[in-house]
Structure formats: structure tokens, C-alpha cells
Amino acid sequence: MDFLTVKVNGAVREIEQGTTILSLLAQLGLQGRLVIVELNREILPRDAYASQVLQEADALELVHFVGGGC
């Protein structure tokens, strides 16, 4: 298996080559509909999560929405 290195919220992470945004979110236990993904300083549309394949040195910022209240 070939691996590549990306940054997720500032932390270096090694992932399999061919990993998509959607599969990375699944590995992290996150649901795509509750996450905003910034890829290399660009907000990525949700409909691109399944097709966007990550590349060496990509930088992601993931913002996960959590419900709740008082």
C-alpha cells in the first residue's frame, strides 16, 4: 500500500493513497452532512466530498457542527 501525508486541523496524518474526503471523514467518525471542509484554504462543496481525492501535502480544516443547548 502507498501512503501520503496530509494535515488535518494542523496535525500531520498518514493516509492511504486514493483516499477521498468522504472516506477520510468516515475514518474519523464524522458525518459529511455535519462537517464543513476547507481544502488548501478553499471551502469544498459537500457534493465534492465523495470525488475529491486527497494529494500529498494537502491541508484540511474540518469544522464539525454539534447540536445541543441549555
GUDORO-247534 format. One line per 4 residues: number of its first residue (from 1); for each residue x, y negated, z of N, C-alpha, C. Coordinates in nm, 4 decimals. Layout:
N
NUM	X/Y/Z/X/Y/Z/X/Y/Z ~ ...
REM end
This chain:
70
1	0.0834/0.1185/0.0000/0.0000/0.0000/0.0000/0.0881/-0.1252/0.0000 ~ 0.0459/-0.2236/-0.0764/0.1160/-0.3509/-0.0774/0.0430/-0.4481/0.0142 ~ 0.1214/-0.5269/0.0873/0.0653/-0.6241/0.1796/0.1130/-0.7630/0.1427 ~ 0.0371/-0.8619/0.1878/0.0783/-1.0003/0.1713/0.0480/-1.0756/0.2989
5	0.1073/-1.1927/0.3112/0.0934/-1.2724/0.4322/0.0091/-1.3955/0.4039 ~ -0.0899/-1.4194/0.4897/-0.1736/-1.5388/0.4817/-0.1800/-1.5998/0.6213 ~ -0.2282/-1.7235/0.6285/-0.2525/-1.7870/0.7577/-0.4024/-1.8002/0.7773 ~ -0.4497/-1.7565/0.8940/-0.5909/-1.7673/0.9291/-0.5990/-1.8498/1.0565
9	-0.6567/-1.9691/1.0452/-0.6658/-2.0631/1.1577/-0.5294/-2.0826/1.2233 ~ -0.4260/-2.0940/1.1394/-0.2913/-2.1226/1.1873/-0.2086/-2.0015/1.2267 ~ -0.2706/-1.8846/1.2366/-0.1984/-1.7637/1.2755/-0.1617/-1.6815/1.1521 ~ -0.0382/-1.6361/1.1471/0.0068/-1.5531/1.0358/-0.0556/-1.4148/1.0488
13	-0.1064/-1.3650/0.9354/-0.1739/-1.2351/0.9352/-0.1309/-1.1591/0.8106 ~ -0.1038/-1.0310/0.8261/-0.0686/-0.9460/0.7132/-0.1935/-0.8710/0.6696 ~ -0.2246/-0.8787/0.5395/-0.3436/-0.8129/0.4860/-0.3060/-0.7318/0.3620 ~ -0.3931/-0.6408/0.3236/-0.3713/-0.5611/0.2037/-0.3889/-0.6486/0.0798
17	-0.3060/-0.6246/-0.0197/-0.3210/-0.6933/-0.1463/-0.4576/-0.6569/-0.2043 ~ -0.5271/-0.7534/-0.2625/-0.6603/-0.7307/-0.3183/-0.7729/-0.7626/-0.2221 ~ -0.7396/-0.8064/-0.1007/-0.8414/-0.8409/-0.0011/-0.9172/-0.9657/-0.0449 ~ -1.0496/-0.9590/-0.0385/-1.1331/-1.0752/-0.0681/-1.1665/-1.1488/0.0614
21	-1.2191/-1.2675/0.0463/-1.2644/-1.3437/0.1638/-1.3683/-1.2621/0.2398 ~ -1.4645/-1.2054/0.1682/-1.5714/-1.1298/0.2331/-1.5168/-1.0107/0.3104 ~ -1.4212/-0.9381/0.2527/-1.3663/-0.8229/0.3239/-1.2820/-0.8664/0.4438 ~ -1.2133/-0.9785/0.4337/-1.1386/-1.0304/0.5487/-1.2346/-1.0682/0.6613
25	-1.3442/-1.1344/0.6269/-1.4428/-1.1706/0.7292/-1.4961/-1.0461/0.7980 ~ -1.5223/-0.9403/0.7217/-1.5705/-0.8143/0.7798/-1.4663/-0.7549/0.8737 ~ -1.3380/-0.7593/0.8347/-1.2305/-0.7088/0.9195/-1.2232/-0.7856/1.0509 ~ -1.2573/-0.9139/1.0449/-1.2533/-0.9984/1.1638/-1.3834/-0.9930/1.2433
29	-1.4813/-0.9172/1.1944/-1.6092/-0.9047/1.2635/-1.6983/-1.0261/1.2492 ~ -1.6815/-1.1009/1.1387/-1.7600/-1.2218/1.1154/-1.8585/-1.2001/1.0014 ~ -1.9758/-1.2611/1.0131/-2.0765/-1.2544/0.9076/-2.0590/-1.3753/0.8160 ~ -2.0494/-1.3503/0.6864/-2.0259/-1.4569/0.5894/-2.1261/-1.5699/0.5932
33	-2.2502/-1.5397/0.6262/-2.3514/-1.6461/0.6258/-2.3379/-1.7402/0.7456 ~ -2.2582/-1.7004/0.8450/-2.2401/-1.7842/0.9633/-2.1016/-1.8491/0.9690 ~ -2.0277/-1.8429/0.8574/-1.8900/-1.8930/0.8553/-1.8714/-1.9879/0.7379 ~ -1.8022/-2.0963/0.7632/-1.7557/-2.1832/0.6558/-1.6079/-2.1533/0.6377
37	-1.5669/-2.1344/0.5121/-1.4285/-2.1002/0.4819/-1.3637/-2.2143/0.4041 ~ -1.2511/-2.2599/0.4566/-1.1671/-2.3552/0.3855/-1.0447/-2.2782/0.3386 ~ -1.0237/-2.2737/0.2083/-0.9119/-2.2022/0.1490/-0.8176/-2.3039/0.0863 ~ -0.6972/-2.3132/0.1408/-0.5973/-2.4079/0.0906/-0.6529/-2.5498/0.0802
41	-0.7206/-2.5896/0.1893/-0.7747/-2.7247/0.2068/-0.8959/-2.7582/0.1202 ~ -0.9595/-2.6550/0.0638/-1.0815/-2.6721/-0.0160/-1.1920/-2.5859/0.0434 ~ -1.3100/-2.6449/0.0652/-1.4239/-2.5668/0.1137/-1.4669/-2.4719/0.0022 ~ -1.4811/-2.3465/0.0367/-1.5169/-2.2441/-0.0604/-1.6678/-2.2187/-0.0538
45	-1.7372/-2.2205/-0.1682/-1.8810/-2.1888/-0.1653/-1.9044/-2.0439/-0.1226 ~ -2.0110/-2.0198/-0.0475/-2.0392/-1.8852/0.0034/-2.0505/-1.7817/-0.1081 ~ -2.1026/-1.8218/-0.2225/-2.1196/-1.7233/-0.3299/-1.9860/-1.6791/-0.3899 ~ -1.8756/-1.7425/-0.3487/-1.7424/-1.7028/-0.3970/-1.6711/-1.6087/-0.2997
49	-1.7261/-1.5874/-0.1813/-1.6580/-1.5061/-0.0799/-1.6280/-1.3646/-0.1291 ~ -1.7203/-1.3052/-0.2033/-1.7028/-1.1664/-0.2480/-1.6033/-1.1538/-0.3630 ~ -1.5845/-1.2595/-0.4403/-1.4976/-1.2505/-0.5579/-1.3607/-1.3149/-0.5384 ~ -1.3459/-1.4001/-0.4378/-1.2188/-1.4705/-0.4167/-1.1168/-1.3770/-0.3517
53	-1.0162/-1.3376/-0.4300/-0.9096/-1.2502/-0.3810/-0.7996/-1.3368/-0.3221 ~ -0.7551/-1.3012/-0.2028/-0.6506/-1.3788/-0.1355/-0.5139/-1.3522/-0.1973 ~ -0.4303/-1.4566/-0.1970/-0.2967/-1.4506/-0.2544/-0.1925/-1.4774/-0.1461 ~ -0.0695/-1.4393/-0.1726/0.0420/-1.4642/-0.0812/0.0447/-1.6114/-0.0409
57	0.0600/-1.6375/0.0889/0.0752/-1.7711/0.1478/-0.0520/-1.8548/0.1459 ~ -0.1690/-1.7953/0.1147/-0.2935/-1.8702/0.1268/-0.3135/-1.9120/0.2718 ~ -0.3772/-2.0270/0.2893/-0.4088/-2.0770/0.4235/-0.5601/-2.0908/0.4353 ~ -0.6159/-2.0243/0.5352/-0.7601/-2.0284/0.5577/-0.7907/-2.0913/0.6922
61	-0.8974/-2.1676/0.6940/-0.9549/-2.2158/0.8193/-1.0973/-2.1635/0.8214 ~ -1.1326/-2.0924/0.9263/-1.2652/-2.0338/0.9402/-1.3385/-2.1033/1.0534 ~ -1.4578/-2.1533/1.0222/-1.5412/-2.2162/1.1238/-1.6647/-2.1281/1.1392 ~ -1.6802/-2.0710/1.2579/-1.7880/-1.9768/1.2871/-1.8936/-2.0465/1.3713
65	-2.0172/-2.0421/1.3240/-2.1264/-2.1042/1.3971/-2.1827/-2.0071/1.4989 ~ -2.2052/-2.0573/1.6180/-2.2592/-1.9769/1.7270/-2.3826/-2.0485/1.7805 ~ -2.4920/-1.9752/1.7905/-2.6142/-2.0328/1.8446/-2.6129/-2.0281/1.9965 ~ -2.7028/-2.1013/2.0530/-2.7126/-2.0983/2.1983/-2.7652/-2.2319/2.2499
69	-2.7660/-2.2446/2.3749/-2.8159/-2.3685/2.4337/-2.8237/-2.3556/2.5846 ~ -2.8916/-2.4482/2.6413/-2.9052/-2.4531/2.7868/-3.0016/-2.3515/2.8390
REM end
